[in-house]
């Protein structure tokens, strides 16, 4: 009898491809090529720079929705997007 928890298998390459495609096709994401998506053992890292908190949240939401739509399992998302507010904006 094996009492150790079974390790989940994640399709990291597929996760990355689906996430990148989702960003590329979302009309509200201005320059999707500036973001990096990587996945290792189901932990998805989203990296890049945005100018508003709403952009940061939108990108994560788009990725989650695409993964759920495709039925892809993942462990968690590390939203490493940096928010740099432009001068004169809040």
MONORWO-V26779 format. One record per backbone hydrogen bond with DSSP energy under -1.0 kcal/mol. NH is the residue of the N-H (numbers start at 0). CO is the residue of the C=O. E is the energy in kcal/mol with one decimal. If there is no record, write none. Layout:
NH;CO;E
NH;CO;E
This chain:
11;9;-1.6
14;10;-2.9
15;11;-2.6
16;12;-2.2
17;13;-2.8
18;14;-2.5
19;15;-2.5
20;16;-2.3
21;17;-2.3
22;18;-2.0
23;19;-2.3
24;20;-1.7
28;25;-1.5
33;30;-1.9
34;31;-1.6
35;46;-2.6
37;44;-2.1
39;42;-1.8
42;39;-1.7
43;75;-2.7
44;37;-3.3
45;77;-2.2
46;35;-2.7
49;81;-3.0
55;51;-1.6
56;52;-2.2
57;53;-2.6
58;54;-2.4
59;55;-1.7
60;56;-2.5
61;57;-2.6
62;58;-2.1
63;59;-2.5
64;60;-2.5
65;61;-2.1
66;62;-2.3
67;63;-2.5
68;64;-2.5
69;65;-1.8
71;66;-2.6
74;41;-2.2
75;41;-1.5
77;43;-3.9
79;45;-1.8
79;77;-1.4
81;47;-2.8
83;49;-3.1
88;85;-1.9
